[in-house]
Amino acid sequence: MNLYGAWSTPTANLLQGDRPLGALVYRGLFAMFGLNPLPYRVFCFSLMLANTALLFVFCLGLTRKREVGVLACLIGAYHAHLADLYYSTGTAYDLFCYLFTFLTLVLYMRIRESGRYPTWRQHAVLLVLYLCALGSKEMAVVLPLYVTIYEWLYHSDIRHPWPHLSKWLVHGAQFVLASILITALYVVLKLTGPHSMISNPAYAPHISLHVFMTRWKFYLTDLFYGTIAFNSLKAVMLWAMLIGLAVIARKRELIFACCVILIGALPFIFIAPRGLFVMYLTLPGWYLYAGAFIVMVRDWLLQSLPRWAAGFEVRPEQLLLFVIVAVLLVPLHHREKLIGNGWPIVAEAHVGGQVRPVIEHLTLQHRSLPRGARVLFLSDPYPVDEWMLTFMFRLYYKDKEIRVDRAKVWPELAQPAVRAQYDRVFVLDAEGLREVGKTE
């Protein structure tokens, strides 16, 4: 569906549509590689590697500790319930959104760490990156809040921030102010008009405390591999613990991590639940918190037990801590990997097992079709409202005018006199795809 929409839509309309950046990438990959899925997966895994590198830079910039960045990457390197990211190119929008959101944030952090406000040219670059993030997925709307909170936590007095923030608003907040205006316009365009996102029940928000708690329990259970049976009380206790420890420890990075976790969830927490991949943009907050907290506890233990620390000449505790975390994670991930491995099996049964016979048959027969050909399926396993066969034929023959009709939808098409009007007639069932005569 994504591939067909990107290929069949005129470029001008594509740029004005939903998530245009991902659609343009789909279009480019299809132009180069057609329906071969391997290059798409290589491309997506390259994005995930880039995002992991961004996670390291993000954590390093907030903590000034490479060890925290390395631990965050170790913890975030794999999660069995993120199988959608590992197996489905349909989540490329999430990968792009993460890439451009955190690239923008990291670039802003680098500029501010140098003691300067962004120049006009740098403001322009930041805005372009933010537009790319918005063009990838709607989740990116939280970025202006991330930047503002970062400025408050890292470049002002947290208890008395206004003197600094007022100066920042005058001299260095052009990007944030412009991004807020862009975000407001973007949200209005997304939520109003005949093609409003919320007209789709899958994206219609249901704002209530009950929905808020129900969704959080759902995602937290997924995130923690079901090891904790979350109810409302346990979810509130988890948030209280995360925020309380951050405030008591007076660690800016822990407070910022809490903001990424809680604010980053607002775009999806009130809509119908999805897979864990929908939390992808908030996961750096979890990984930052985990890495920074582990190092903080380790350092506190070493300070409390000086005799232990005195025995280390080259700080081997760093390597030891890395090994301990890895040893704990590997069996946990291994146990849950069956769920991740089950994803392509389910996809094969529900989609791949119905797509592959069609594509393989067309490739094997290698028969051409006239432009605007009419194709009839006497039987097929797809639901009545499914357009998969149309997508496949139009993509395979690169012809937007091909018409694929189905007797399942219109039974009268199975009559011999009507069938004779079609260029090709097929049957798709448990035995695969086969062509039949027009009058059989």
Summary of the structure (lengths in Angstrom):
residues: 440
radius of gyration: 26.0
end to end distance: 32.1
largest distance: 92.8
contacts: 1300
relative contact order: 0.09
helix: 69%
strand: 5%
